[in-house]
Amino acid sequence: MTRPPILDPRAVPVASRDDGLPAVPAEVLTAEALRARFRAPPDWAPELPGDGGVLAQREPASAAVLVPLVQRPGGLQVLLTQRTAHLRDHAGQISFPGGRTEPEDADAVATALREAQEEIGLHPHQVEVLGQLPIYRTVTAFMVHPVVALVQPDFRLVLDEFEVAEAFEVPLAFLMDPARHQRHVFRWQEGERQFLSMPWTGSDLAGVSREYFIWGATAAMLRNFYRFLSA
């Protein structure tokens, strides 16, 4: 079955919201609590393993993303980027810094750190890697390794203008509250697909207020992070 790509996710109807599930408690969303959680992970399984590369005409490729948790005085913030509109894969979407694994990368952590430095200028010495979440399989046949890390707040971002249109931060507490998670159902003649979104209204790093539509693989990996922290 050929599945068409979702060109305008904002236009896909919201089928439900998960406001019946509890938010992750504030005491779990601290640097020390996250260190402890990754040192002794709970027994859990990801809710959304991925879409399995149904839109790609190639063999799966390995990739990694950095899930950067910035240590702000008011609480941890998730640093996200918006991809530029001309890219071949996931153009214009909200994403974590990351990309394809290169032969010189020792492992997924090396890929995530290298890509974060190349895309947004985040130097590895400012990053404390906590651990990894399970692989997420994208519709474009990437096997994505999410690498979760704490980030010191004294960084200065330098964006790769070819790949990154902008960067912004979202409170981790907002993203770890299922009441903020919307379920959409995209239907076409031969079937349907469900996906999550987490719309956020906030400021970019220049202080300009904007609306951001977090969806697709990024929202799915954040949902898996929620399951990890609430297990």
Backbone as a chain_set.jsonl record, in Angstrom:
{"seq": "MTRPPILDPRAVPVASRDDGLPAVPAEVLTAEALRARFRAPPDWAPELPGDGGVLAQREPASAAVLVPLVQRPGGLQVLLTQRTAHLRDHAGQISFPGGRTEPEDADAVATALREAQEEIGLHPHQVEVLGQLPIYRTVTAFMVHPVVALVQPDFRLVLDEFEVAEAFEVPLAFLMDPARHQRHVFRWQEGERQFLSMPWTGSDLAGVSREYFIWGATAAMLRNFYRFLSA", "coords": {"N": [[0.842, -1.19, 0.0], [0.671, 2.161, -0.927], [1.534, 5.015, 0.796], [0.573, 8.325, 1.144], [2.594, 11.308, 1.674], [2.386, 13.484, 4.56], [1.621, 16.648, 4.059], [0.693, 19.013, 5.213], [0.544, 19.108, 8.34], [-0.798, 20.569, 10.314], [-3.33, 20.899, 9.348], [-4.551, 18.484, 9.632], [-7.132, 16.792, 11.263], [-7.66, 16.938, 14.853], [-8.012, 14.121, 16.765], [-8.142, 13.292, 19.421], [-7.181, 14.096, 22.831], [-4.707, 13.543, 25.323], [-5.454, 14.037, 28.028], [-6.151, 12.565, 30.204], [-4.066, 11.211, 31.294], [-1.433, 11.26, 33.759], [0.78, 14.033, 34.362], [4.392, 14.081, 34.259], [5.855, 14.146, 37.422], [7.124, 17.14, 39.017], [9.398, 16.762, 40.588], [10.73, 14.737, 39.336], [11.724, 15.858, 37.1], [14.305, 17.009, 37.219], [17.826, 17.713, 37.102], [19.404, 15.965, 38.723], [17.557, 13.935, 39.336], [17.078, 12.899, 36.791], [19.605, 11.964, 36.124], [19.762, 9.846, 37.965], [17.64, 8.258, 37.077], [18.5, 7.382, 34.543], [20.767, 6.004, 35.313], [19.695, 3.822, 36.632], [17.543, 2.389, 34.972], [13.955, 2.055, 34.558], [11.701, -0.769, 34.175], [10.378, -0.795, 31.097], [8.648, 0.053, 28.001], [8.865, 1.491, 24.742], [6.253, 3.568, 23.563], [5.823, 4.37, 20.947], [7.342, 3.006, 18.435], [7.959, 3.713, 15.837], [7.622, 4.442, 12.249], [8.713, 2.866, 10.303], [9.912, 3.391, 7.759], [8.253, 3.723, 5.462], [7.983, 5.549, 3.424], [10.3, 5.635, 2.01], [12.637, 4.686, -0.515], [14.853, 2.955, -0.088], [17.463, 1.216, 1.7], [17.36, 0.952, 5.303], [18.921, 3.571, 7.204], [21.386, 4.475, 9.612], [21.082, 6.86, 12.238], [21.385, 9.646, 14.534], [20.147, 11.672, 17.187], [20.462, 14.539, 19.293], [18.981, 15.048, 22.378], [18.631, 17.806, 23.879], [18.764, 19.052, 27.101], [18.442, 21.92, 28.595], [19.883, 23.492, 31.356], [18.239, 25.612, 32.995], [17.571, 28.31, 35.356], [14.836, 28.312, 36.041], [14.013, 25.752, 35.537], [14.374, 22.688, 33.608], [14.889, 22.972, 30.1], [13.924, 22.052, 26.821], [15.908, 22.04, 24.038], [15.229, 22.835, 20.787], [15.15, 22.653, 17.174], [14.295, 24.248, 14.055], [14.056, 22.891, 10.924], [15.437, 23.869, 7.769], [13.587, 24.897, 4.825], [14.302, 23.742, 2.402], [15.462, 21.255, 2.578], [15.977, 17.735, 1.878], [14.9, 15.643, 3.446], [12.332, 15.695, 5.827], [11.813, 18.476, 5.684], [11.516, 21.773, 6.936], [10.459, 20.968, 9.366], [10.04, 20.721, 12.973], [12.719, 19.722, 14.965], [15.135, 17.673, 16.755], [18.611, 18.521, 17.14], [20.688, 16.745, 14.932], [21.556, 13.862, 12.87], [22.585, 11.817, 10.055], [24.531, 8.868, 10.643], [28.044, 8.851, 10.359], [30.953, 7.277, 8.837], [33.2, 7.749, 10.469], [32.211, 8.06, 13.018], [32.18, 6.885, 16.286], [30.078, 5.816, 17.742], [26.525, 6.066, 18.52], [26.333, 8.203, 20.296], [28.587, 9.727, 19.614], [27.828, 10.5, 17.038], [25.535, 12.09, 17.591], [26.637, 14.177, 19.169], [28.522, 15.268, 17.397], [26.846, 16.131, 15.286], [25.25, 18.004, 16.639], [27.126, 19.941, 17.244], [27.882, 20.719, 14.66], [25.447, 21.622, 13.566], [24.264, 23.529, 15.33], [26.282, 24.681, 16.767], [26.858, 23.749, 19.316], [29.081, 22.869, 21.702], [30.802, 19.837, 22.549], [31.927, 19.864, 25.167], [30.148, 21.243, 26.681], [28.128, 19.559, 27.188], [26.5, 16.993, 28.942], [26.14, 13.737, 28.692], [23.411, 11.662, 29.361], [22.157, 9.249, 28.702], [20.496, 6.882, 26.499], [17.478, 6.691, 24.552], [15.163, 4.207, 23.212], [15.628, 3.083, 19.798], [14.153, 4.947, 17.17], [12.147, 4.537, 14.34], [11.958, 6.204, 11.391], [9.645, 7.518, 8.884], [11.126, 7.962, 6.674], [13.018, 6.046, 6.621], [15.144, 6.163, 8.472], [17.021, 4.964, 11.171], [16.798, 6.067, 14.151], [18.736, 7.083, 16.862], [18.0, 8.337, 19.897], [19.76, 10.515, 21.924], [20.003, 11.491, 25.139], [20.726, 14.412, 26.96], [22.184, 16.636, 29.398], [22.601, 20.163, 29.303], [24.829, 22.816, 29.695], [23.98, 26.18, 30.561], [25.378, 28.322, 29.464], [25.951, 28.578, 26.756], [26.581, 29.691, 23.361], [24.751, 29.798, 20.569], [25.496, 28.864, 17.224], [24.121, 28.804, 14.258], [23.863, 26.466, 11.594], [23.186, 27.695, 8.628], [22.326, 26.46, 6.323], [21.027, 24.125, 7.086], [19.518, 24.663, 9.413], [16.88, 26.632, 10.337], [16.055, 28.062, 12.602], [16.38, 28.169, 16.235], [14.979, 27.175, 19.379], [13.557, 27.08, 22.723], [11.695, 24.873, 24.841], [9.808, 24.366, 27.77], [10.635, 21.477, 29.637], [8.739, 20.398, 31.368], [6.308, 21.139, 30.211], [6.273, 19.573, 27.871], [6.274, 17.042, 28.955], [3.755, 16.599, 29.859], [0.893, 14.934, 29.26], [-1.551, 16.146, 28.683], [-0.941, 18.093, 26.932], [-0.528, 16.782, 24.614], [-1.603, 16.076, 21.434], [-3.627, 13.92, 19.474], [-3.689, 13.076, 16.135], [-5.512, 12.069, 13.199], [-4.784, 10.993, 10.092], [-6.285, 10.494, 7.109], [-6.622, 8.6, 4.095], [-7.528, 7.289, 0.867], [-6.91, 4.548, 1.005], [-6.342, 3.926, 3.615], [-5.289, 4.859, 6.986], [-3.385, 7.031, 9.131], [-1.994, 7.676, 12.3], [-0.755, 10.372, 14.288], [1.183, 12.264, 16.662], [0.994, 15.567, 18.081], [2.444, 18.497, 19.573], [1.714, 21.411, 20.144], [3.269, 24.572, 20.618], [3.511, 27.771, 21.997], [5.76, 30.269, 22.086], [8.878, 32.024, 22.634], [11.422, 32.685, 20.215], [15.037, 32.373, 20.119], [15.779, 34.946, 19.799], [13.936, 36.356, 21.12], [11.481, 36.781, 19.957], [8.021, 36.27, 19.751], [6.401, 33.245, 18.852], [4.515, 30.673, 17.143], [4.896, 27.225, 17.401], [4.828, 24.086, 15.82], [5.122, 21.105, 16.959], [5.649, 17.9, 15.887], [5.228, 14.594, 14.418], [8.192, 12.613, 14.073], [9.74, 13.849, 16.071], [7.852, 14.578, 18.061], [6.982, 11.998, 18.645], [9.279, 10.779, 19.734], [9.571, 12.375, 21.999], [7.239, 11.611, 23.299], [7.878, 8.957, 23.872], [9.94, 9.476, 25.639], [8.437, 10.587, 27.694], [7.054, 8.234, 28.506], [9.211, 6.762, 29.457], [10.016, 8.314, 31.67], [7.755, 8.258, 33.255], [7.366, 5.658, 33.914]], "CA": [[0.0, 0.0, 0.0], [1.412, 3.405, -0.982], [0.984, 5.992, 1.725], [1.003, 9.669, 0.767], [3.188, 12.083, 2.762], [1.547, 14.513, 5.182], [2.228, 17.909, 3.651], [0.265, 20.079, 6.12], [0.047, 18.403, 9.541], [-1.701, 21.418, 11.087], [-4.678, 20.786, 8.796], [-5.098, 17.158, 9.934], [-7.976, 16.958, 12.461], [-7.3, 16.365, 16.148], [-8.981, 13.096, 17.137], [-8.263, 13.214, 20.88], [-6.082, 14.588, 23.65], [-4.413, 12.582, 26.381], [-5.49, 14.742, 29.3], [-6.458, 11.642, 31.289], [-2.821, 10.663, 31.833], [-0.771, 12.22, 34.65], [2.051, 14.634, 33.969], [5.552, 13.646, 35.033], [6.008, 15.055, 38.572], [8.216, 18.115, 38.935], [10.615, 16.267, 41.239], [11.412, 13.838, 38.403], [12.258, 16.664, 35.999], [15.486, 17.734, 37.661], [19.051, 17.111, 36.596], [19.821, 14.839, 39.546], [16.59, 12.843, 39.174], [17.298, 12.285, 35.484], [20.831, 11.153, 36.226], [19.43, 8.619, 38.685], [16.758, 7.436, 36.241], [19.286, 6.728, 33.5], [21.68, 5.043, 35.934], [18.918, 2.626, 36.978], [16.313, 2.539, 34.185], [12.831, 1.196, 34.932], [11.224, -1.74, 33.183], [9.406, -0.041, 30.295], [8.727, -0.155, 26.559], [8.427, 2.691, 24.032], [4.888, 3.532, 23.029], [5.835, 4.634, 19.508], [8.636, 2.575, 17.9], [8.229, 4.367, 14.557], [6.807, 4.172, 11.059], [9.322, 1.799, 9.523], [10.465, 3.74, 6.452], [7.307, 3.414, 4.388], [8.058, 6.538, 2.345], [11.652, 5.636, 1.455], [12.972, 3.637, -1.478], [16.237, 2.595, 0.182], [17.685, 0.465, 2.916], [17.426, 1.815, 6.487], [20.2, 4.201, 7.521], [21.522, 4.822, 11.019], [21.178, 8.283, 12.553], [21.268, 9.944, 15.957], [19.793, 13.048, 17.543], [20.697, 14.938, 20.666], [17.83, 15.617, 23.092], [19.384, 18.67, 24.79], [18.003, 19.58, 28.223], [19.215, 23.07, 29.064], [19.69, 23.676, 32.791], [17.88, 26.992, 33.299], [17.16, 28.48, 36.764], [13.425, 27.997, 36.222], [13.734, 24.36, 35.207], [14.986, 22.182, 32.379], [14.276, 23.371, 28.836], [14.329, 21.236, 25.68], [16.376, 22.853, 22.918], [14.766, 22.281, 19.519], [15.459, 23.439, 15.981], [13.411, 24.118, 12.893], [14.851, 22.609, 9.739], [15.173, 24.752, 6.642], [12.52, 24.4, 3.961], [14.775, 23.127, 1.156], [16.103, 19.967, 2.816], [15.295, 16.609, 1.238], [14.152, 14.869, 4.438], [11.7, 16.409, 6.947], [12.029, 19.907, 5.484], [10.674, 22.694, 7.672], [9.895, 20.399, 10.583], [10.72, 20.882, 14.252], [13.518, 18.517, 15.191], [16.323, 17.746, 17.583], [19.829, 18.511, 16.328], [21.123, 15.378, 14.672], [21.655, 13.489, 11.47], [23.039, 10.493, 9.646], [25.802, 8.371, 11.163], [29.159, 8.837, 9.415], [31.885, 6.177, 9.133], [34.158, 8.076, 11.528], [31.543, 8.123, 14.315], [32.408, 5.67, 17.071], [28.801, 5.275, 18.183], [25.422, 7.019, 18.385], [26.66, 9.414, 21.062], [29.505, 10.516, 18.793], [27.044, 11.106, 15.964], [24.681, 13.146, 18.133], [27.475, 15.3, 19.585], [29.087, 15.888, 16.189], [25.791, 16.834, 14.565], [24.841, 19.176, 17.409], [28.145, 20.979, 17.072], [27.834, 21.206, 13.282], [24.186, 22.28, 13.227], [23.912, 24.675, 16.172], [27.458, 25.189, 17.453], [26.905, 23.293, 20.7], [30.338, 22.154, 21.858], [30.663, 18.664, 23.43], [32.301, 20.087, 26.569], [28.991, 21.825, 27.353], [27.094, 18.524, 27.174], [26.639, 15.826, 29.82], [25.266, 12.688, 28.169], [22.766, 10.863, 30.401], [21.836, 7.92, 28.199], [19.776, 6.824, 25.233], [16.154, 6.102, 24.44], [15.151, 3.205, 22.148], [15.665, 3.524, 18.401], [12.892, 5.318, 16.531], [12.243, 4.303, 12.895], [11.189, 7.255, 10.717], [9.022, 7.172, 7.602], [12.147, 8.092, 5.64], [13.921, 4.9, 6.789], [16.269, 6.386, 9.374], [16.975, 4.318, 12.478], [17.28, 7.2, 14.93], [19.119, 6.851, 18.251], [17.899, 9.575, 20.68], [20.754, 10.627, 22.99], [19.51, 12.506, 26.07], [21.866, 15.044, 27.612], [22.071, 17.93, 30.061], [23.413, 21.177, 28.632], [25.107, 24.008, 30.484], [23.218, 27.278, 29.965], [26.208, 29.446, 29.03], [26.367, 28.38, 25.374], [26.166, 30.641, 22.332], [24.47, 28.991, 19.392], [25.868, 29.303, 15.875], [23.301, 27.918, 13.44], [24.201, 26.155, 10.21], [22.072, 28.298, 7.913], [21.832, 25.561, 5.277], [20.171, 23.085, 7.656], [18.73, 25.093, 10.567], [16.266, 27.945, 10.171], [16.084, 28.727, 13.902], [16.389, 27.32, 17.419], [14.136, 27.693, 20.453], [13.467, 26.194, 23.882], [10.372, 24.569, 25.379], [9.954, 23.742, 29.091], [10.464, 20.022, 29.67], [7.493, 20.097, 32.065], [5.215, 21.271, 29.236], [6.304, 18.438, 26.95], [6.042, 15.821, 29.715], [2.362, 16.622, 30.32], [0.085, 14.408, 28.149], [-2.641, 17.058, 28.337], [-0.437, 18.912, 25.817], [-0.306, 15.898, 23.47], [-2.772, 15.898, 20.585], [-3.583, 12.804, 18.529], [-4.296, 13.386, 14.841], [-5.741, 10.932, 12.308], [-4.67, 11.358, 8.678], [-6.957, 9.45, 6.327], [-6.641, 8.657, 2.641], [-8.456, 6.304, 0.303], [-6.563, 3.167, 1.32], [-6.027, 3.686, 5.016], [-5.132, 6.007, 7.852], [-2.192, 7.097, 9.959], [-2.11, 8.552, 13.457], [0.484, 10.982, 14.757], [1.054, 13.182, 17.785], [1.552, 16.909, 17.999], [2.576, 19.223, 20.839], [1.858, 22.82, 19.762], [3.884, 25.409, 21.649], [3.65, 29.192, 21.713], [6.849, 30.787, 22.906], [9.789, 32.954, 21.977], [12.66, 32.155, 19.673], [16.184, 32.814, 20.908], [15.894, 36.394, 19.653], [12.888, 36.955, 21.932], [10.278, 37.013, 19.158], [6.985, 35.274, 20.042], [6.022, 32.462, 17.676], [3.836, 29.402, 17.366], [5.662, 26.102, 16.87], [4.032, 22.86, 15.723], [6.007, 19.956, 17.17], [4.871, 16.733, 15.485], [5.997, 13.566, 13.729], [9.2, 11.838, 14.789], [10.156, 14.569, 17.278], [6.806, 14.391, 19.062], [6.963, 10.586, 19.038], [10.401, 10.518, 20.643], [9.23, 13.021, 23.267], [6.245, 10.76, 23.954], [8.608, 7.825, 24.441], [10.64, 10.015, 26.816], [7.407, 10.639, 28.741], [6.829, 6.877, 29.013], [10.407, 6.392, 30.22], [10.047, 9.031, 32.939], [6.568, 7.968, 34.054], [7.302, 4.205, 34.17]], "C": [[0.884, 1.25, 0.0], [0.749, 4.435, -0.088], [1.474, 7.386, 1.355], [1.644, 10.39, 1.944], [2.197, 13.101, 3.319], [2.215, 15.856, 4.924], [1.878, 19.057, 4.585], [-0.313, 19.459, 7.385], [-0.914, 19.236, 10.372], [-3.148, 21.275, 10.626], [-5.324, 19.441, 9.088], [-5.88, 17.255, 11.242], [-7.399, 16.301, 13.713], [-8.394, 15.38, 16.551], [-9.193, 13.029, 18.643], [-7.067, 13.881, 21.523], [-5.918, 13.642, 24.832], [-4.42, 13.239, 27.757], [-5.901, 13.845, 30.463], [-5.221, 11.029, 31.917], [-2.129, 11.7, 32.708], [0.49, 12.795, 34.027], [3.182, 14.032, 34.799], [5.745, 14.63, 36.186], [7.235, 15.951, 38.46], [9.51, 17.575, 39.533], [11.386, 15.278, 40.365], [12.14, 14.626, 37.322], [13.392, 17.573, 36.469], [16.721, 17.006, 37.143], [19.438, 15.875, 37.403], [18.867, 13.653, 39.414], [16.766, 12.146, 37.832], [18.583, 11.457, 35.469], [20.529, 9.813, 36.888], [18.572, 7.691, 37.827], [17.551, 6.704, 35.163], [20.305, 5.749, 34.083], [20.974, 3.732, 36.265], [17.573, 2.706, 36.259], [15.209, 1.61, 34.675], [12.555, 0.163, 33.849], [10.123, -1.06, 32.379], [9.585, -0.399, 28.829], [8.253, 1.121, 25.867], [7.013, 2.522, 23.494], [4.881, 3.612, 21.51], [7.198, 4.24, 18.937], [8.972, 3.172, 16.544], [7.364, 3.868, 13.43], [7.453, 3.207, 10.078], [9.734, 2.125, 8.111], [9.553, 3.518, 5.281], [7.369, 4.399, 3.237], [9.417, 6.545, 1.652], [11.854, 4.453, 0.519], [14.447, 3.263, -1.313], [16.3, 1.774, 1.452], [17.739, 1.423, 4.115], [18.835, 2.33, 6.732], [20.215, 4.59, 8.989], [21.684, 6.326, 11.182], [21.078, 8.442, 14.062], [20.874, 11.399, 16.123], [20.182, 13.285, 18.984], [19.412, 15.533, 21.217], [18.42, 16.512, 24.173], [18.469, 19.288, 25.841], [18.824, 20.69, 28.875], [18.865, 23.345, 30.523], [19.49, 25.161, 33.108], [17.465, 27.105, 34.77], [15.705, 28.107, 37.023], [13.052, 26.565, 35.906], [14.361, 23.971, 33.882], [14.165, 22.597, 31.157], [14.803, 22.46, 27.734], [14.69, 22.166, 24.531], [16.011, 22.157, 21.615], [15.174, 23.195, 18.374], [14.332, 23.307, 14.97], [14.29, 23.968, 11.663], [14.486, 23.584, 8.62], [14.243, 24.081, 5.637], [13.014, 23.633, 2.739], [15.384, 21.735, 1.35], [15.286, 18.82, 2.214], [14.414, 15.843, 2.208], [13.638, 15.784, 5.545], [11.915, 17.924, 6.876], [11.03, 20.729, 6.291], [10.153, 22.191, 9.006], [10.715, 20.787, 11.821], [11.48, 19.585, 14.55], [14.545, 18.762, 16.29], [17.531, 17.912, 16.668], [20.312, 17.077, 16.15], [21.19, 15.093, 13.197], [22.202, 12.094, 11.285], [24.39, 10.141, 10.294], [26.848, 8.338, 10.057], [30.154, 7.751, 9.806], [32.847, 6.475, 10.282], [33.533, 8.134, 12.916], [31.707, 6.802, 15.061], [31.101, 5.009, 17.473], [27.735, 6.361, 18.024], [25.692, 8.309, 19.145], [27.585, 10.315, 20.253], [28.772, 11.205, 17.653], [26.236, 12.286, 16.478], [25.495, 14.371, 18.523], [28.066, 16.02, 18.374], [28.037, 16.711, 15.459], [25.336, 18.089, 15.305], [25.86, 20.302, 17.281], [28.089, 21.566, 15.667], [26.589, 22.042, 13.016], [23.927, 23.546, 14.035], [25.096, 25.218, 16.979], [27.563, 24.796, 18.907], [28.135, 22.41, 20.891], [30.166, 20.979, 22.823], [31.021, 18.92, 24.88], [31.174, 20.738, 27.365], [27.877, 20.808, 27.571], [27.458, 17.393, 28.126], [25.643, 14.762, 29.36], [24.734, 11.847, 29.329], [22.526, 9.428, 29.954], [21.06, 8.015, 26.913], [18.379, 6.266, 25.423], [16.176, 5.073, 23.315], [15.142, 3.832, 20.759], [14.254, 3.848, 17.919], [13.08, 5.218, 15.016], [11.351, 5.313, 12.164], [10.599, 6.76, 9.403], [10.03, 7.233, 6.465], [13.281, 7.082, 5.83], [15.212, 5.232, 7.526], [16.007, 5.659, 10.686], [17.632, 5.297, 13.453], [17.533, 6.8, 16.383], [18.987, 8.176, 19.006], [18.863, 9.537, 21.869], [20.338, 11.789, 23.894], [20.69, 13.079, 26.853], [21.461, 16.319, 28.332], [23.035, 18.905, 29.397], [23.607, 22.364, 29.567], [24.485, 25.231, 29.799], [24.055, 28.409, 29.386], [26.685, 29.311, 27.589], [25.942, 29.577, 24.506], [25.976, 29.86, 21.044], [24.973, 29.674, 18.119], [25.182, 28.341, 14.921], [23.908, 27.707, 12.062], [23.03, 26.611, 9.346], [21.537, 27.412, 6.791], [20.809, 24.578, 5.835], [19.185, 23.596, 8.695], [18.203, 26.512, 10.341], [16.283, 28.738, 11.465], [16.146, 27.681, 15.004], [15.557, 27.989, 18.5], [14.086, 26.667, 21.573], [12.025, 26.061, 24.343], [10.565, 23.951, 26.765], [9.727, 22.232, 29.032], [9.149, 19.652, 30.341], [6.297, 20.193, 31.137], [5.141, 20.024, 28.358], [6.04, 17.112, 27.65], [4.661, 15.79, 30.36], [1.472, 16.147, 29.176], [-1.121, 15.269, 27.788], [-2.241, 17.963, 27.18], [-0.268, 18.099, 24.542], [-1.606, 15.702, 22.696], [-2.57, 14.714, 19.649], [-4.354, 13.184, 17.275], [-4.49, 12.096, 14.051], [-5.758, 11.449, 10.88], [-5.247, 10.211, 7.852], [-6.775, 9.695, 4.838], [-7.417, 7.448, 2.154], [-8.184, 4.886, 0.785], [-6.261, 2.92, 2.794], [-5.946, 4.96, 5.829], [-3.832, 5.899, 8.634], [-2.477, 8.042, 11.117], [-0.749, 9.147, 13.791], [0.166, 11.942, 15.894], [1.564, 14.561, 17.414], [1.563, 17.527, 19.391], [2.776, 20.701, 20.515], [2.373, 23.653, 20.928], [3.956, 26.849, 21.157], [4.698, 29.751, 22.657], [7.722, 31.712, 22.088], [10.962, 32.199, 21.366], [13.82, 32.746, 20.469], [16.477, 34.301, 20.744], [14.811, 37.122, 20.438], [11.599, 37.247, 21.193], [9.267, 35.897, 19.421], [6.535, 34.592, 18.761], [5.222, 31.247, 18.103], [4.622, 28.299, 16.665], [4.792, 24.85, 16.898], [4.987, 21.671, 15.766], [5.208, 18.694, 16.85], [5.819, 15.674, 14.916], [6.989, 12.863, 14.623], [9.623, 12.523, 16.086], [9.133, 14.398, 18.389], [6.764, 12.947, 19.545], [8.096, 10.259, 19.999], [10.182, 11.192, 21.993], [8.188, 12.209, 24.028], [6.911, 9.525, 24.565], [9.398, 8.258, 25.679], [9.66, 10.141, 27.981], [7.168, 9.252, 29.345], [8.011, 6.397, 29.864], [10.395, 7.031, 31.606], [8.856, 8.711, 33.833], [6.437, 6.487, 34.399], [7.564, 3.905, 35.644]], "O": [[1.762, 1.376, 0.854], [-0.449, 4.695, -0.201], [2.682, 7.603, 1.261], [1.291, 10.127, 3.093], [1.276, 13.525, 2.621], [3.255, 16.162, 5.507], [2.672, 19.985, 4.742], [-1.528, 19.299, 7.494], [-1.764, 18.68, 11.068], [-4.08, 21.497, 11.399], [-6.513, 19.259, 8.827], [-5.347, 17.75, 12.235], [-6.745, 15.26, 13.648], [-9.561, 15.753, 16.666], [-10.299, 12.741, 19.099], [-6.074, 14.191, 20.864], [-6.88, 13.019, 25.281], [-3.509, 13.029, 28.557], [-5.992, 14.316, 31.597], [-5.312, 10.391, 32.966], [-2.224, 12.897, 32.435], [1.181, 12.124, 33.26], [2.958, 13.537, 35.904], [5.794, 15.838, 35.952], [8.252, 15.566, 37.881], [10.598, 17.889, 39.047], [12.56, 15.008, 40.619], [13.07, 14.115, 36.698], [13.423, 18.761, 36.148], [16.659, 15.828, 36.79], [19.767, 14.84, 36.823], [19.304, 12.503, 39.383], [16.619, 10.927, 37.746], [18.633, 10.383, 34.871], [20.988, 8.768, 36.425], [18.758, 6.475, 37.85], [17.298, 5.528, 34.901], [20.669, 4.772, 33.428], [21.575, 2.661, 36.191], [16.567, 3.056, 36.875], [15.485, 0.509, 35.151], [13.11, 0.223, 32.752], [9.051, -0.776, 32.913], [10.548, -1.069, 28.455], [7.33, 1.773, 26.355], [6.638, 1.446, 23.028], [4.037, 2.999, 20.856], [8.122, 5.053, 18.949], [10.131, 3.15, 16.13], [6.502, 3.006, 13.604], [6.81, 2.775, 9.122], [9.898, 1.205, 7.309], [10.018, 3.158, 4.199], [6.849, 4.107, 2.16], [9.657, 7.386, 0.786], [11.315, 3.368, 0.734], [15.201, 3.257, -2.287], [15.318, 1.652, 2.184], [18.123, 2.582, 3.959], [19.818, 1.625, 6.5], [19.191, 4.984, 9.547], [22.336, 6.985, 10.371], [20.732, 7.503, 14.778], [21.223, 12.249, 15.304], [20.228, 12.359, 19.794], [18.818, 16.419, 20.601], [18.687, 16.039, 25.278], [17.504, 19.971, 25.5], [19.777, 20.427, 29.61], [17.689, 23.422, 30.882], [20.438, 25.871, 33.443], [17.051, 26.113, 35.371], [15.373, 27.635, 38.11], [11.88, 26.201, 35.999], [14.823, 24.826, 33.126], [12.934, 22.578, 31.173], [15.989, 22.131, 27.711], [13.873, 22.982, 24.103], [16.43, 21.027, 21.368], [15.501, 24.363, 18.581], [13.526, 22.378, 15.026], [15.154, 24.802, 11.392], [13.353, 24.06, 8.545], [14.126, 22.856, 5.602], [12.227, 22.938, 2.097], [15.783, 21.102, 0.373], [14.069, 18.921, 2.06], [13.309, 15.433, 1.853], [14.4, 16.553, 6.131], [12.17, 18.569, 7.893], [9.84, 20.416, 6.323], [9.465, 22.929, 9.711], [11.895, 21.127, 11.735], [10.938, 18.49, 14.4], [14.79, 19.897, 16.699], [17.48, 17.48, 15.516], [20.339, 16.296, 17.101], [20.917, 15.961, 12.368], [22.275, 11.299, 12.222], [25.261, 10.995, 10.465], [26.583, 7.859, 8.955], [30.203, 7.343, 10.966], [33.266, 5.561, 10.991], [34.257, 8.246, 13.905], [31.407, 5.735, 14.525], [31.017, 3.783, 17.54], [27.996, 7.43, 17.472], [25.32, 9.39, 18.688], [27.389, 11.529, 20.21], [29.056, 12.359, 17.335], [26.246, 13.36, 15.877], [25.084, 15.495, 18.237], [28.102, 17.25, 18.339], [28.295, 17.847, 15.059], [25.067, 19.116, 14.683], [25.495, 21.476, 17.216], [28.232, 22.776, 15.496], [26.659, 23.056, 12.321], [23.426, 24.531, 13.494], [24.921, 26.127, 17.791], [28.285, 25.441, 19.668], [28.222, 21.329, 20.309], [29.455, 21.108, 23.819], [30.475, 18.256, 25.761], [31.234, 20.783, 28.594], [26.809, 21.149, 28.077], [28.585, 16.898, 28.117], [24.443, 14.877, 29.613], [25.499, 11.378, 30.171], [22.676, 8.497, 30.745], [20.968, 9.081, 26.303], [18.126, 5.474, 26.331], [17.122, 5.06, 22.528], [14.702, 4.968, 20.576], [13.296, 3.132, 18.212], [14.049, 5.747, 14.47], [10.129, 5.277, 12.304], [10.998, 5.72, 8.879], [9.821, 6.629, 5.413], [14.366, 7.241, 5.271], [16.259, 4.65, 7.24], [14.91, 5.729, 11.241], [18.856, 5.352, 13.568], [16.656, 6.25, 17.049], [19.798, 9.074, 18.777], [18.791, 8.642, 22.712], [20.324, 12.94, 23.459], [21.542, 12.34, 27.345], [20.516, 16.999, 27.932], [24.133, 18.533, 28.983], [22.647, 22.855, 30.161], [24.471, 25.302, 28.57], [23.494, 29.372, 28.862], [27.721, 29.871, 27.231], [25.065, 30.357, 24.878], [26.935, 29.322, 20.491], [24.884, 30.892, 17.967], [25.605, 27.193, 14.783], [24.404, 28.645, 11.439], [21.982, 25.964, 9.342], [20.402, 27.597, 6.352], [19.842, 24.229, 5.158], [18.109, 23.017, 8.847], [18.971, 27.459, 10.177], [16.5, 29.95, 11.446], [15.992, 26.484, 14.762], [15.439, 29.213, 18.539], [14.516, 25.527, 21.402], [11.237, 27.002, 24.251], [11.421, 23.08, 26.919], [8.748, 21.767, 28.448], [8.501, 18.689, 29.929], [5.359, 19.406, 31.262], [4.057, 19.485, 28.133], [5.622, 16.151, 27.004], [4.431, 15.034, 31.304], [1.303, 16.88, 28.201], [-1.662, 15.134, 26.69], [-3.103, 18.539, 26.517], [0.092, 18.647, 23.501], [-2.595, 15.216, 23.246], [-1.486, 14.523, 19.098], [-5.523, 13.566, 17.341], [-3.727, 11.143, 14.211], [-6.624, 12.237, 10.499], [-4.744, 9.089, 7.9], [-6.771, 10.835, 4.374], [-7.912, 6.664, 2.964], [-9.116, 4.101, 0.956], [-5.95, 1.79, 3.172], [-6.459, 6.005, 5.428], [-3.259, 4.819, 8.777], [-3.12, 9.077, 10.944], [0.283, 8.505, 13.599], [-0.975, 12.372, 16.063], [2.438, 14.714, 16.561], [0.796, 17.133, 20.269], [3.899, 21.198, 20.602], [1.966, 23.463, 22.074], [4.405, 27.114, 20.041], [4.539, 29.71, 23.877], [7.354, 32.131, 20.99], [11.436, 31.207, 21.919], [13.605, 33.534, 21.39], [17.314, 34.857, 21.455], [14.758, 38.352, 20.434], [10.708, 37.895, 21.742], [9.605, 34.717, 19.326], [6.316, 35.233, 17.733], [5.246, 30.843, 19.266], [4.969, 28.418, 15.49], [4.102, 24.588, 17.883], [5.576, 21.285, 14.756], [4.185, 18.443, 17.487], [7.039, 15.836, 14.93], [6.693, 12.55, 15.776], [9.842, 11.852, 17.095], [9.494, 14.107, 19.529], [6.536, 12.697, 20.729], [7.891, 9.538, 20.975], [10.565, 10.642, 23.026], [8.238, 12.123, 25.255], [6.541, 9.1, 25.659], [9.511, 7.506, 26.647], [10.008, 9.839, 29.122], [7.088, 9.116, 30.566], [7.824, 5.71, 30.868], [10.721, 6.38, 32.599], [8.939, 8.876, 35.05], [5.504, 6.096, 35.1], [7.551, 2.742, 36.049]]}, "num_chains": 1, "name": "protein.A"}
